[in-house]
Amino acid sequence: MLRIQMEKSINHNIMFLKKKAVPVTWKNAREEKETKALIRDLQDTLKANHERCVGMAANMIGVNKAAIIVSVEPFDVVMLNPVIQEKNDAFETEEGCLSLEGLRPTVRYKEITVEYDTTSFEHKTEKFTGWVAQIIQHECDHLKGIII
């Protein structure tokens, strides 16, 4: 079956980006269908912006839900309702964002532990390090309305 790509426009509205994301739920068929559509939209939009983007939060495509996608070569990993449970080894860095112009200073951690739900709606806890940990922290900040 042919699947049409659904790349979304990147949201630059600061007031929307500053909103705290609401949890992703799938209690019924309608919510599950909406969540699967959001997952596809995140995948398609990241793929379309891969040359300039390594991660994305749902609010960056205009959806106020707690969902992110992170490029973990060779795969893109979607995390629903991610929460960073543990952080170790802080460092200072600068980051850019597809939704904003320029670079901004921030503090990140070299190692994090994240609890999240998978695209199969299974709960998971996983450790991430280095560059991938930094991307996850940036996208999780988006979910809290923190703009870096």
C-alpha positions as CSV (number, residue, x, y, z in Angstrom):
1,M,0.0,0.0,0.0
2,L,1.3,3.4,-1.0
3,R,1.7,5.9,1.9
4,I,1.6,9.6,1.3
5,Q,4.2,11.6,3.2
6,M,2.7,14.3,5.4
7,E,5.5,16.8,6.0
8,K,4.2,19.6,8.2
9,S,5.3,23.2,8.3
10,I,7.7,24.2,11.1
11,N,6.1,26.3,13.8
12,H,7.8,29.6,14.7
13,N,5.1,31.0,17.0
14,I,6.9,31.7,20.3
15,M,3.7,31.8,22.3
16,F,2.7,28.4,21.1
17,L,6.2,27.0,21.6
18,K,6.2,28.2,25.2
19,K,3.1,26.1,26.1
20,K,3.7,23.0,28.2
21,A,2.7,19.9,26.2
22,V,-0.2,17.7,27.2
23,P,0.4,13.9,27.5
24,V,-0.2,11.7,24.5
25,T,-3.0,9.3,25.3
26,W,-4.5,6.3,23.4
27,K,-7.5,5.3,25.5
28,N,-9.8,4.8,22.6
29,A,-9.8,4.3,18.8
30,R,-9.9,8.0,18.0
31,E,-7.0,8.9,20.3
32,E,-5.0,6.0,18.9
33,K,-5.6,7.1,15.3
34,E,-4.6,10.7,16.2
35,T,-1.4,9.5,17.9
36,K,-0.5,7.3,14.9
37,A,-1.0,10.3,12.6
38,L,1.2,12.5,14.9
39,I,3.9,9.8,14.8
40,R,3.8,9.7,11.0
41,D,3.8,13.5,10.7
42,L,6.9,13.7,13.0
43,Q,8.7,11.0,11.0
44,D,7.9,12.6,7.6
45,T,8.8,16.2,8.8
46,L,12.1,15.1,10.3
47,K,12.9,13.2,7.2
48,A,12.2,16.2,5.0
49,N,14.4,18.4,7.3
50,H,17.2,15.8,7.9
51,E,20.0,17.9,6.5
52,R,19.3,20.7,9.0
53,C,17.6,18.9,11.9
54,V,18.4,15.9,14.2
55,G,15.3,16.0,16.4
56,M,11.9,17.5,16.7
57,A,9.1,18.0,19.3
58,A,5.4,17.8,18.3
59,N,4.9,21.5,19.1
60,M,7.4,22.3,16.4
61,I,4.8,21.1,13.9
62,G,1.9,22.8,15.7
63,V,0.7,19.9,17.9
64,N,0.7,20.5,21.7
65,K,1.4,16.9,22.6
66,A,4.3,15.3,24.6
67,A,6.0,13.5,21.7
68,I,9.5,13.8,20.2
69,I,11.5,12.2,17.5
70,V,15.3,11.9,17.6
71,S,17.7,10.8,15.0
72,V,19.7,7.9,16.4
73,E,21.5,6.8,13.3
74,P,20.6,4.8,11.4
75,F,17.0,5.1,12.8
76,D,14.7,7.9,14.0
77,V,13.2,7.1,17.4
78,V,9.8,8.4,18.5
79,M,9.2,8.9,22.2
80,L,5.8,9.5,23.6
81,N,5.5,11.2,27.0
82,P,9.3,11.2,27.6
83,V,10.5,12.2,31.0
84,I,14.2,12.5,31.9
85,Q,14.6,10.7,35.2
86,E,18.3,11.0,35.8
87,K,21.1,13.4,34.5
88,N,24.8,13.1,35.0
89,D,27.9,15.0,34.0
90,A,26.8,18.6,33.2
91,F,28.5,20.6,30.5
92,E,27.9,24.0,28.8
93,T,27.2,24.2,25.1
94,E,25.3,26.2,22.5
95,E,22.4,25.0,20.5
96,G,20.3,26.0,17.5
97,C,16.7,25.2,16.8
98,L,14.7,24.8,13.6
99,S,11.9,26.9,15.1
100,L,14.3,29.8,16.0
101,E,17.2,31.8,14.5
102,G,20.7,31.6,15.9
103,L,22.5,29.8,18.7
104,R,21.8,30.0,22.4
105,P,23.8,28.9,25.4
106,T,22.5,26.1,27.6
107,V,23.6,23.4,30.1
108,R,23.2,19.8,29.1
109,Y,24.2,16.4,30.6
110,K,26.4,13.8,29.0
111,E,24.3,10.9,30.3
112,I,20.6,10.7,30.9
113,T,18.0,8.1,31.7
114,V,14.6,8.6,30.0
115,E,11.2,6.9,30.6
116,Y,8.9,7.0,27.6
117,D,6.2,5.2,25.7
118,T,7.1,3.6,22.3
119,T,5.1,3.9,19.1
120,S,3.7,0.4,20.1
121,F,2.4,2.1,23.3
122,E,4.9,0.1,25.5
123,H,6.6,1.8,28.5
124,K,10.4,1.8,28.4
125,T,13.3,3.2,30.4
126,E,16.6,3.7,28.6
127,K,20.0,5.4,29.1
128,F,21.4,7.7,26.4
129,T,24.8,9.4,26.2
130,G,26.6,12.0,24.2
131,W,25.0,13.7,21.2
132,V,21.8,11.7,21.4
133,A,21.4,12.6,25.0
134,Q,21.8,16.2,24.1
135,I,19.2,16.1,21.4
136,I,16.7,14.4,23.7
137,Q,17.2,17.1,26.4
138,H,16.6,19.8,23.8
139,E,13.4,18.2,22.6
140,C,12.2,17.5,26.1
141,D,12.7,21.2,26.9
142,H,10.3,22.0,24.1
143,L,7.7,19.8,25.8
144,K,8.1,21.9,28.9
145,G,7.7,25.1,27.0
146,I,11.4,25.9,27.4
147,I,12.9,27.5,24.3
148,I,16.6,26.9,23.6
